């Protein structure tokens, strides 16, 4: 089961400054990228309409943006 999960949800190492908020945001960013990929594939295959795909990606973007603001990533 571990190999299947690693295949479906690969994680890349974080190579920046290893602060807790950076690591959490990196995990959130990777999850965002995976979900966007799945949504794009569903839209390309004709499983969901373009408008629905756009709305889902826009909602995911808002969650990611809120996460960045709450974690204070990018502020000096």
N, CA and C atoms as a LAMMPS dump frame, in Angstrom:
ITEM: TIMESTEP
0
ITEM: NUMBER OF ATOMS
228
ITEM: BOX BOUNDS ff ff ff
-5.0000000000000000e+02 5.0000000000000000e+02
-5.0000000000000000e+02 5.0000000000000000e+02
-5.0000000000000000e+02 5.0000000000000000e+02
ITEM: ATOMS id mol type element x y z
1 1 1 N 0.819 -1.197 0
2 1 2 C 0 0 0
3 1 3 C 0.863 1.262 0
4 2 1 N 1.999 1.221 0.65
5 2 2 C 2.865 2.39 0.722
6 2 3 C 3.34 2.803 -0.67
7 3 1 N 3.709 1.858 -1.498
8 3 2 C 4.177 2.175 -2.848
9 3 3 C 3.09 2.836 -3.683
10 4 1 N 1.854 2.383 -3.506
11 4 2 C 0.729 2.967 -4.242
12 4 3 C 0.529 4.422 -3.826
13 5 1 N 0.584 4.686 -2.545
14 5 2 C 0.406 6.053 -2.035
15 5 3 C 1.567 6.936 -2.49
16 6 1 N 2.781 6.42 -2.422
17 6 2 C 3.937 7.183 -2.896
18 6 3 C 3.83 7.494 -4.383
19 7 1 N 3.27 6.565 -5.144
20 7 2 C 3.104 6.775 -6.576
21 7 3 C 2.049 7.838 -6.858
22 8 1 N 0.914 7.741 -6.167
23 8 2 C -0.185 8.672 -6.411
24 8 3 C 0.067 10.06 -5.832
25 9 1 N 0.766 10.123 -4.72
26 9 2 C 1.005 11.397 -4.039
27 9 3 C 2.499 11.588 -3.754
28 10 1 N 3.307 11.764 -4.786
29 10 2 C 4.744 11.93 -4.538
30 10 3 C 5.023 13.239 -3.813
31 11 1 N 6.011 13.232 -2.973
32 11 2 C 6.415 14.424 -2.232
33 11 3 C 7.869 14.727 -2.557
34 12 1 N 8.13 15.976 -2.863
35 12 2 C 9.498 16.398 -3.124
36 12 3 C 10.081 16.969 -1.836
37 13 1 N 11.367 16.851 -1.683
38 13 2 C 12.032 17.435 -0.513
39 13 3 C 11.985 18.945 -0.571
40 14 1 N 11.942 19.556 0.594
41 14 2 C 11.985 21.007 0.676
42 14 3 C 13.436 21.422 0.772
43 15 1 N 13.86 22.343 -0.076
44 15 2 C 15.269 22.72 -0.141
45 15 3 C 15.532 24.145 0.343
46 16 1 N 14.527 24.79 0.897
47 16 2 C 14.703 26.15 1.39
48 16 3 C 15.101 26.162 2.853
49 17 1 N 14.899 27.313 3.479
50 17 2 C 15.198 27.459 4.9
51 17 3 C 14.183 26.635 5.687
52 18 1 N 14.662 25.7 6.491
53 18 2 C 13.79 24.734 7.169
54 18 3 C 13.165 25.324 8.429
55 19 1 N 12.188 26.202 8.234
56 19 2 C 11.399 26.719 9.344
57 19 3 C 10.048 26.01 9.296
58 20 1 N 9.402 25.81 10.432
59 20 2 C 8.126 25.082 10.447
60 20 3 C 7.083 25.653 9.489
61 21 1 N 6.947 26.977 9.45
62 21 2 C 5.936 27.569 8.572
63 21 3 C 6.262 27.34 7.098
64 22 1 N 7.541 27.33 6.749
65 22 2 C 7.935 27.055 5.369
66 22 3 C 7.627 25.608 4.994
67 23 1 N 7.87 24.682 5.91
68 23 2 C 7.602 23.272 5.639
69 23 3 C 6.105 23.016 5.475
70 24 1 N 5.295 23.653 6.319
71 24 2 C 3.848 23.49 6.218
72 24 3 C 3.345 24.078 4.906
73 25 1 N 3.829 25.271 4.55
74 25 2 C 3.384 25.876 3.301
75 25 3 C 3.824 25.046 2.102
76 26 1 N 5.011 24.476 2.154
77 26 2 C 5.485 23.624 1.072
78 26 3 C 4.56 22.413 0.906
79 27 1 N 4.15 21.807 2.009
80 27 2 C 3.219 20.674 1.934
81 27 3 C 1.885 21.123 1.337
82 28 1 N 1.406 22.292 1.742
83 28 2 C 0.157 22.827 1.19
84 28 3 C 0.295 23.104 -0.304
85 29 1 N 1.424 23.631 -0.707
86 29 2 C 1.666 23.942 -2.115
87 29 3 C 1.711 22.669 -2.963
88 30 1 N 2.344 21.63 -2.446
89 30 2 C 2.401 20.37 -3.177
90 30 3 C 1.014 19.745 -3.302
91 31 1 N 0.216 19.827 -2.233
92 31 2 C -1.145 19.303 -2.301
93 31 3 C -1.969 20.098 -3.32
94 32 1 N -1.801 21.418 -3.34
95 32 2 C -2.481 22.262 -4.321
96 32 3 C -2.128 21.809 -5.739
97 33 1 N -0.851 21.601 -5.987
98 33 2 C -0.397 21.199 -7.322
99 33 3 C -0.991 19.852 -7.73
100 34 1 N -1.049 18.903 -6.801
101 34 2 C -1.62 17.596 -7.115
102 34 3 C -3.102 17.709 -7.443
103 35 1 N -3.819 18.475 -6.642
104 35 2 C -5.262 18.612 -6.878
105 35 3 C -5.542 19.326 -8.193
106 36 1 N -4.766 20.35 -8.496
107 36 2 C -4.944 21.049 -9.77
108 36 3 C -4.691 20.091 -10.925
109 37 1 N -3.689 19.255 -10.793
110 37 2 C -3.408 18.265 -11.834
111 37 3 C -4.576 17.324 -12.054
112 38 1 N -5.174 16.844 -10.968
113 38 2 C -6.329 15.948 -11.095
114 38 3 C -7.517 16.667 -11.739
115 39 1 N -7.764 17.895 -11.316
116 39 2 C -8.879 18.664 -11.875
117 39 3 C -8.658 18.901 -13.37
118 40 1 N -7.444 19.258 -13.748
119 40 2 C -7.139 19.478 -15.168
120 40 3 C -7.33 18.202 -15.973
121 41 1 N -6.92 17.081 -15.417
122 41 2 C -7.101 15.812 -16.115
123 41 3 C -8.577 15.461 -16.274
124 42 1 N -9.372 15.719 -15.234
125 42 2 C -10.81 15.456 -15.334
126 42 3 C -11.456 16.341 -16.393
127 43 1 N -11.04 17.595 -16.451
128 43 2 C -11.597 18.514 -17.446
129 43 3 C -11.168 18.108 -18.85
130 44 1 N -9.918 17.748 -19.005
131 44 2 C -9.406 17.336 -20.317
132 44 3 C -10.105 16.073 -20.816
133 45 1 N -10.42 15.172 -19.897
134 45 2 C -11.095 13.928 -20.272
135 45 3 C -12.6 14.127 -20.485
136 46 1 N -13.09 15.326 -20.218
137 46 2 C -14.506 15.602 -20.417
138 46 3 C -15.396 15.156 -19.276
139 47 1 N -14.805 14.864 -18.127
140 47 2 C -15.581 14.396 -16.972
141 47 3 C -16.261 15.546 -16.229
142 48 1 N -15.64 16.723 -16.269
143 48 2 C -16.25 17.904 -15.656
144 48 3 C -16.153 19.059 -16.644
145 49 1 N -17.106 19.992 -16.606
146 49 2 C -17.056 21.133 -17.517
147 49 3 C -15.941 22.111 -17.139
148 50 1 N -15.521 22.911 -18.1
149 50 2 C -14.431 23.868 -17.884
150 50 3 C -14.744 24.842 -16.759
151 51 1 N -15.979 25.32 -16.707
152 51 2 C -16.377 26.283 -15.67
153 51 3 C -16.228 25.675 -14.282
154 52 1 N -16.638 24.428 -14.136
155 52 2 C -16.519 23.749 -12.845
156 52 3 C -15.044 23.574 -12.474
157 53 1 N -14.217 23.199 -13.435
158 53 2 C -12.781 23.043 -13.18
159 53 3 C -12.177 24.372 -12.738
160 54 1 N -12.539 25.443 -13.443
161 54 2 C -12.029 26.764 -13.086
162 54 3 C -12.451 27.14 -11.669
163 55 1 N -13.71 26.926 -11.338
164 55 2 C -14.211 27.27 -10.01
165 55 3 C -13.509 26.477 -8.914
166 56 1 N -13.264 25.2 -9.174
167 56 2 C -12.57 24.366 -8.174
168 56 3 C -11.129 24.83 -7.981
169 57 1 N -10.453 25.145 -9.066
170 57 2 C -9.064 25.602 -8.965
171 57 3 C -9.009 26.954 -8.276
172 58 1 N -9.96 27.823 -8.589
173 58 2 C -10.008 29.132 -7.94
174 58 3 C -10.22 28.989 -6.429
175 59 1 N -11.085 28.059 -6.013
176 59 2 C -11.315 27.814 -4.592
177 59 3 C -10.052 27.271 -3.922
178 60 1 N -9.371 26.365 -4.59
179 60 2 C -8.115 25.837 -4.045
180 60 3 C -7.073 26.942 -3.904
181 61 1 N -7.034 27.852 -4.893
182 61 2 C -6.084 28.965 -4.852
183 61 3 C -6.356 29.849 -3.638
184 62 1 N -7.614 30.128 -3.362
185 62 2 C -7.969 30.964 -2.211
186 62 3 C -7.531 30.306 -0.901
187 63 1 N -7.698 28.995 -0.808
188 63 2 C -7.259 28.264 0.388
189 63 3 C -5.742 28.37 0.537
190 64 1 N -5.022 28.2 -0.567
191 64 2 C -3.56 28.289 -0.525
192 64 3 C -3.115 29.696 -0.147
193 65 1 N -3.77 30.698 -0.707
194 65 2 C -3.428 32.088 -0.409
195 65 3 C -3.67 32.404 1.073
196 66 1 N -4.788 31.929 1.604
197 66 2 C -5.103 32.129 3.022
198 66 3 C -4.069 31.431 3.898
199 67 1 N -3.648 30.256 3.493
200 67 2 C -2.631 29.5 4.229
201 67 3 C -1.329 30.289 4.277
202 68 1 N -0.94 30.862 3.156
203 68 2 C 0.287 31.655 3.092
204 68 3 C 0.218 32.856 4.032
205 69 1 N -0.923 33.526 4.034
206 69 2 C -1.093 34.7 4.891
207 69 3 C -1.085 34.312 6.363
208 70 1 N -1.759 33.233 6.714
209 70 2 C -1.82 32.797 8.113
210 70 3 C -0.46 32.33 8.635
211 71 1 N 0.311 31.702 7.765
212 71 2 C 1.631 31.226 8.166
213 71 3 C 2.684 32.333 8.159
214 72 1 N 2.391 33.428 7.472
215 72 2 C 3.345 34.535 7.391
216 72 3 C 4.539 34.235 6.517
217 73 1 N 4.359 33.392 5.537
218 73 2 C 5.449 33.025 4.641
219 73 3 C 5.714 34.186 3.685
220 74 1 N 6.99 34.498 3.472
221 74 2 C 7.366 35.555 2.536
222 74 3 C 7.507 36.917 3.173
223 75 1 N 7.186 37.005 4.45
224 75 2 C 7.361 38.289 5.152
225 75 3 C 8.693 38.266 5.876
226 76 1 N 9.395 39.343 5.791
227 76 2 C 10.713 39.416 6.444
228 76 3 C 10.583 39.957 7.839
